């Protein structure tokens, strides 16, 4: 009889197998997540195999809801909240670690920039010192090759003179300095020659009473 088939075979095997197979899953998996879909597929496969023995064809199986005790549901929800809190804390810790590493890399980059700048400044100072040393060396070599430059520099740096003396080879040449001579002649007013004083002899005095 069809009614007996439904009650004695379909419903009986469905209740028995769903409860039996549910024991291999956690309550959390059956309450939410992908576990409920895997459980549904497993129950369908087992029931199809059972029903075939009785000539019954199972087209599809749908598990709409699995009921739990209210306290158990609250416990599951609290557990899920705790897990979410842990995940959030882990994410925050990872974000803090990433920020710390970013600051470390930034500090290292700034330190490297300061080091390169210091090296560039040291190199610039070295080049300036080398250029100055080369200039001093070249000047010394020029003065050594042309000793007359020493006398000329000495005379050129003197003030308020009209003649320079450059001794050489036993001679004493006199070198006029027209610029100084000209400047002094232009700044010094011409002197008016003064006449020598005239001396008048005193007349002999006569004694009174002679």
Rosetta constraint file for C-alpha pairs under 8 A:
AtomPair CA 1 CA 5 HARMONIC 6.32 0.50
AtomPair CA 2 CA 6 HARMONIC 6.30 0.50
AtomPair CA 3 CA 7 HARMONIC 6.22 0.50
AtomPair CA 4 CA 8 HARMONIC 5.56 0.50
AtomPair CA 4 CA 9 HARMONIC 7.63 0.50
AtomPair CA 5 CA 9 HARMONIC 5.26 0.50
AtomPair CA 5 CA 10 HARMONIC 6.61 0.50
AtomPair CA 6 CA 10 HARMONIC 4.81 0.50
AtomPair CA 6 CA 11 HARMONIC 6.02 0.50
AtomPair CA 7 CA 11 HARMONIC 5.25 0.50
AtomPair CA 7 CA 12 HARMONIC 6.47 0.50
AtomPair CA 8 CA 12 HARMONIC 5.52 0.50
AtomPair CA 8 CA 13 HARMONIC 7.95 0.50
AtomPair CA 9 CA 13 HARMONIC 5.79 0.50
AtomPair CA 9 CA 51 HARMONIC 7.81 0.50
AtomPair CA 10 CA 14 HARMONIC 5.98 0.50
AtomPair CA 10 CA 51 HARMONIC 7.54 0.50
AtomPair CA 11 CA 15 HARMONIC 6.08 0.50
AtomPair CA 12 CA 16 HARMONIC 6.18 0.50
AtomPair CA 13 CA 17 HARMONIC 5.89 0.50
AtomPair CA 13 CA 47 HARMONIC 7.29 0.50
AtomPair CA 13 CA 50 HARMONIC 7.90 0.50
AtomPair CA 14 CA 18 HARMONIC 5.97 0.50
AtomPair CA 14 CA 47 HARMONIC 6.94 0.50
AtomPair CA 15 CA 19 HARMONIC 6.30 0.50
AtomPair CA 16 CA 20 HARMONIC 6.14 0.50
AtomPair CA 17 CA 21 HARMONIC 5.88 0.50
AtomPair CA 17 CA 43 HARMONIC 6.89 0.50
AtomPair CA 17 CA 46 HARMONIC 7.80 0.50
AtomPair CA 17 CA 47 HARMONIC 7.60 0.50
AtomPair CA 18 CA 22 HARMONIC 6.00 0.50
AtomPair CA 18 CA 43 HARMONIC 6.26 0.50
AtomPair CA 19 CA 23 HARMONIC 6.88 0.50
AtomPair CA 21 CA 25 HARMONIC 7.76 0.50
AtomPair CA 21 CA 39 HARMONIC 7.63 0.50
AtomPair CA 21 CA 42 HARMONIC 7.99 0.50
AtomPair CA 21 CA 43 HARMONIC 7.09 0.50
AtomPair CA 22 CA 39 HARMONIC 7.25 0.50
AtomPair CA 25 CA 29 HARMONIC 6.42 0.50
AtomPair CA 25 CA 30 HARMONIC 6.85 0.50
AtomPair CA 25 CA 35 HARMONIC 7.52 0.50
AtomPair CA 25 CA 39 HARMONIC 7.86 0.50
AtomPair CA 26 CA 30 HARMONIC 6.48 0.50
AtomPair CA 27 CA 31 HARMONIC 5.95 0.50
AtomPair CA 27 CA 76 HARMONIC 7.83 0.50
AtomPair CA 28 CA 32 HARMONIC 6.19 0.50
AtomPair CA 28 CA 33 HARMONIC 7.91 0.50
AtomPair CA 28 CA 76 HARMONIC 6.31 0.50
AtomPair CA 29 CA 33 HARMONIC 5.84 0.50
AtomPair CA 29 CA 34 HARMONIC 6.96 0.50
AtomPair CA 29 CA 35 HARMONIC 4.60 0.50
AtomPair CA 29 CA 36 HARMONIC 6.37 0.50
AtomPair CA 30 CA 35 HARMONIC 5.58 0.50
AtomPair CA 30 CA 36 HARMONIC 4.79 0.50
AtomPair CA 30 CA 39 HARMONIC 7.74 0.50
AtomPair CA 30 CA 66 HARMONIC 7.37 0.50
AtomPair CA 31 CA 36 HARMONIC 7.18 0.50
AtomPair CA 31 CA 66 HARMONIC 7.23 0.50
AtomPair CA 32 CA 36 HARMONIC 6.83 0.50
AtomPair CA 34 CA 38 HARMONIC 6.63 0.50
AtomPair CA 35 CA 39 HARMONIC 6.08 0.50
AtomPair CA 36 CA 40 HARMONIC 6.14 0.50
AtomPair CA 37 CA 41 HARMONIC 6.32 0.50
AtomPair CA 38 CA 42 HARMONIC 6.26 0.50
AtomPair CA 39 CA 43 HARMONIC 6.23 0.50
AtomPair CA 40 CA 44 HARMONIC 6.24 0.50
AtomPair CA 40 CA 61 HARMONIC 7.37 0.50
AtomPair CA 40 CA 62 HARMONIC 7.00 0.50
AtomPair CA 40 CA 63 HARMONIC 6.36 0.50
AtomPair CA 41 CA 45 HARMONIC 6.31 0.50
AtomPair CA 42 CA 46 HARMONIC 6.39 0.50
AtomPair CA 43 CA 47 HARMONIC 6.10 0.50
AtomPair CA 44 CA 48 HARMONIC 6.08 0.50
AtomPair CA 44 CA 60 HARMONIC 7.23 0.50
AtomPair CA 44 CA 61 HARMONIC 5.77 0.50
AtomPair CA 45 CA 49 HARMONIC 6.41 0.50
AtomPair CA 46 CA 50 HARMONIC 6.33 0.50
AtomPair CA 47 CA 51 HARMONIC 5.96 0.50
AtomPair CA 47 CA 58 HARMONIC 7.62 0.50
AtomPair CA 48 CA 52 HARMONIC 6.17 0.50
AtomPair CA 48 CA 57 HARMONIC 6.90 0.50
AtomPair CA 48 CA 58 HARMONIC 5.55 0.50
AtomPair CA 49 CA 53 HARMONIC 7.19 0.50
AtomPair CA 50 CA 54 HARMONIC 7.55 0.50
AtomPair CA 51 CA 55 HARMONIC 6.38 0.50
AtomPair CA 51 CA 56 HARMONIC 4.90 0.50
AtomPair CA 51 CA 57 HARMONIC 6.47 0.50
AtomPair CA 51 CA 58 HARMONIC 7.11 0.50
AtomPair CA 52 CA 56 HARMONIC 5.31 0.50
AtomPair CA 52 CA 57 HARMONIC 6.29 0.50
AtomPair CA 68 CA 72 HARMONIC 6.46 0.50
AtomPair CA 68 CA 73 HARMONIC 6.23 0.50
AtomPair CA 69 CA 73 HARMONIC 6.17 0.50
AtomPair CA 70 CA 74 HARMONIC 6.24 0.50
AtomPair CA 71 CA 75 HARMONIC 6.19 0.50
AtomPair CA 72 CA 76 HARMONIC 6.18 0.50
AtomPair CA 73 CA 77 HARMONIC 6.14 0.50
AtomPair CA 74 CA 78 HARMONIC 6.05 0.50
AtomPair CA 75 CA 79 HARMONIC 6.10 0.50
AtomPair CA 76 CA 80 HARMONIC 6.18 0.50
AtomPair CA 77 CA 81 HARMONIC 6.13 0.50
AtomPair CA 78 CA 82 HARMONIC 6.08 0.50
AtomPair CA 79 CA 83 HARMONIC 6.15 0.50
AtomPair CA 80 CA 84 HARMONIC 6.13 0.50
AtomPair CA 81 CA 85 HARMONIC 6.08 0.50
AtomPair CA 82 CA 86 HARMONIC 6.16 0.50
AtomPair CA 83 CA 87 HARMONIC 6.15 0.50
AtomPair CA 84 CA 88 HARMONIC 6.05 0.50
AtomPair CA 85 CA 89 HARMONIC 6.10 0.50
AtomPair CA 86 CA 90 HARMONIC 6.07 0.50
AtomPair CA 87 CA 91 HARMONIC 6.07 0.50
AtomPair CA 88 CA 92 HARMONIC 6.12 0.50
AtomPair CA 89 CA 93 HARMONIC 6.06 0.50
AtomPair CA 90 CA 94 HARMONIC 6.08 0.50
AtomPair CA 91 CA 95 HARMONIC 6.04 0.50
AtomPair CA 92 CA 96 HARMONIC 6.05 0.50
AtomPair CA 93 CA 97 HARMONIC 6.11 0.50
AtomPair CA 94 CA 98 HARMONIC 6.08 0.50
AtomPair CA 95 CA 99 HARMONIC 6.14 0.50
AtomPair CA 96 CA 100 HARMONIC 6.10 0.50
AtomPair CA 97 CA 101 HARMONIC 6.16 0.50
AtomPair CA 98 CA 102 HARMONIC 6.10 0.50
AtomPair CA 99 CA 103 HARMONIC 6.21 0.50
AtomPair CA 100 CA 104 HARMONIC 6.19 0.50
AtomPair CA 101 CA 105 HARMONIC 6.13 0.50
AtomPair CA 102 CA 106 HARMONIC 6.10 0.50
AtomPair CA 103 CA 107 HARMONIC 6.05 0.50
AtomPair CA 104 CA 108 HARMONIC 6.10 0.50
AtomPair CA 105 CA 109 HARMONIC 6.10 0.50
AtomPair CA 106 CA 110 HARMONIC 6.19 0.50
AtomPair CA 107 CA 111 HARMONIC 6.07 0.50
AtomPair CA 108 CA 112 HARMONIC 6.05 0.50
AtomPair CA 109 CA 113 HARMONIC 6.14 0.50
AtomPair CA 110 CA 114 HARMONIC 6.23 0.50
AtomPair CA 111 CA 115 HARMONIC 6.13 0.50
AtomPair CA 112 CA 116 HARMONIC 6.13 0.50
AtomPair CA 113 CA 117 HARMONIC 6.09 0.50
AtomPair CA 114 CA 118 HARMONIC 6.10 0.50
AtomPair CA 115 CA 119 HARMONIC 6.15 0.50
AtomPair CA 116 CA 120 HARMONIC 6.09 0.50
AtomPair CA 117 CA 121 HARMONIC 6.18 0.50
AtomPair CA 118 CA 122 HARMONIC 6.10 0.50
AtomPair CA 119 CA 123 HARMONIC 6.07 0.50
AtomPair CA 120 CA 124 HARMONIC 6.13 0.50
AtomPair CA 121 CA 125 HARMONIC 6.19 0.50
AtomPair CA 122 CA 126 HARMONIC 6.10 0.50
AtomPair CA 123 CA 127 HARMONIC 6.17 0.50
AtomPair CA 124 CA 128 HARMONIC 6.21 0.50
AtomPair CA 125 CA 129 HARMONIC 6.09 0.50
AtomPair CA 126 CA 130 HARMONIC 6.05 0.50
AtomPair CA 127 CA 131 HARMONIC 6.04 0.50
AtomPair CA 128 CA 132 HARMONIC 6.10 0.50
AtomPair CA 129 CA 133 HARMONIC 6.00 0.50
AtomPair CA 130 CA 134 HARMONIC 5.98 0.50
AtomPair CA 131 CA 135 HARMONIC 6.12 0.50
AtomPair CA 132 CA 136 HARMONIC 6.20 0.50
AtomPair CA 133 CA 137 HARMONIC 6.05 0.50
AtomPair CA 134 CA 138 HARMONIC 6.00 0.50
AtomPair CA 135 CA 139 HARMONIC 6.06 0.50
AtomPair CA 136 CA 140 HARMONIC 6.04 0.50
AtomPair CA 137 CA 141 HARMONIC 6.13 0.50
AtomPair CA 138 CA 142 HARMONIC 6.14 0.50
AtomPair CA 139 CA 143 HARMONIC 6.13 0.50
AtomPair CA 140 CA 144 HARMONIC 6.02 0.50
AtomPair CA 141 CA 145 HARMONIC 6.10 0.50
AtomPair CA 142 CA 146 HARMONIC 5.91 0.50
AtomPair CA 143 CA 147 HARMONIC 5.22 0.50
AtomPair CA 143 CA 148 HARMONIC 7.69 0.50
AtomPair CA 143 CA 149 HARMONIC 6.05 0.50
AtomPair CA 143 CA 150 HARMONIC 6.53 0.50
AtomPair CA 147 CA 151 HARMONIC 7.42 0.50
AtomPair CA 148 CA 152 HARMONIC 6.23 0.50
AtomPair CA 148 CA 166 HARMONIC 7.80 0.50
AtomPair CA 149 CA 153 HARMONIC 5.92 0.50
AtomPair CA 150 CA 154 HARMONIC 6.19 0.50
AtomPair CA 151 CA 155 HARMONIC 6.15 0.50
AtomPair CA 151 CA 166 HARMONIC 6.37 0.50
AtomPair CA 152 CA 156 HARMONIC 5.90 0.50
AtomPair CA 152 CA 166 HARMONIC 7.74 0.50
AtomPair CA 153 CA 157 HARMONIC 6.16 0.50
AtomPair CA 154 CA 158 HARMONIC 6.59 0.50
AtomPair CA 155 CA 164 HARMONIC 5.93 0.50
AtomPair CA 155 CA 165 HARMONIC 7.96 0.50
AtomPair CA 160 CA 180 HARMONIC 7.06 0.50
AtomPair CA 160 CA 184 HARMONIC 7.95 0.50
AtomPair CA 161 CA 177 HARMONIC 7.94 0.50
AtomPair CA 161 CA 180 HARMONIC 6.78 0.50
AtomPair CA 161 CA 181 HARMONIC 7.79 0.50
AtomPair CA 162 CA 176 HARMONIC 6.16 0.50
AtomPair CA 162 CA 177 HARMONIC 5.41 0.50
AtomPair CA 162 CA 178 HARMONIC 7.42 0.50
AtomPair CA 162 CA 180 HARMONIC 5.87 0.50
AtomPair CA 162 CA 181 HARMONIC 5.37 0.50
AtomPair CA 163 CA 174 HARMONIC 6.37 0.50
AtomPair CA 163 CA 175 HARMONIC 5.61 0.50
AtomPair CA 163 CA 176 HARMONIC 4.75 0.50
AtomPair CA 163 CA 177 HARMONIC 5.79 0.50
AtomPair CA 164 CA 174 HARMONIC 5.91 0.50
AtomPair CA 164 CA 175 HARMONIC 5.08 0.50
AtomPair CA 164 CA 176 HARMONIC 6.50 0.50
AtomPair CA 164 CA 177 HARMONIC 7.28 0.50
AtomPair CA 165 CA 172 HARMONIC 6.70 0.50
AtomPair CA 165 CA 173 HARMONIC 6.20 0.50
AtomPair CA 165 CA 174 HARMONIC 5.16 0.50
AtomPair CA 165 CA 175 HARMONIC 6.33 0.50
AtomPair CA 166 CA 172 HARMONIC 6.42 0.50
AtomPair CA 166 CA 173 HARMONIC 6.00 0.50
AtomPair CA 166 CA 174 HARMONIC 6.88 0.50
AtomPair CA 166 CA 175 HARMONIC 7.47 0.50
AtomPair CA 167 CA 171 HARMONIC 5.93 0.50
AtomPair CA 167 CA 172 HARMONIC 4.83 0.50
AtomPair CA 167 CA 173 HARMONIC 6.51 0.50
AtomPair CA 168 CA 172 HARMONIC 6.71 0.50
AtomPair CA 168 CA 173 HARMONIC 7.99 0.50
AtomPair CA 177 CA 181 HARMONIC 6.13 0.50
AtomPair CA 178 CA 182 HARMONIC 5.72 0.50
AtomPair CA 179 CA 183 HARMONIC 6.07 0.50
AtomPair CA 180 CA 184 HARMONIC 6.05 0.50
AtomPair CA 181 CA 185 HARMONIC 6.10 0.50
AtomPair CA 182 CA 186 HARMONIC 6.10 0.50
AtomPair CA 183 CA 187 HARMONIC 6.22 0.50
AtomPair CA 184 CA 188 HARMONIC 5.86 0.50
AtomPair CA 185 CA 189 HARMONIC 7.59 0.50
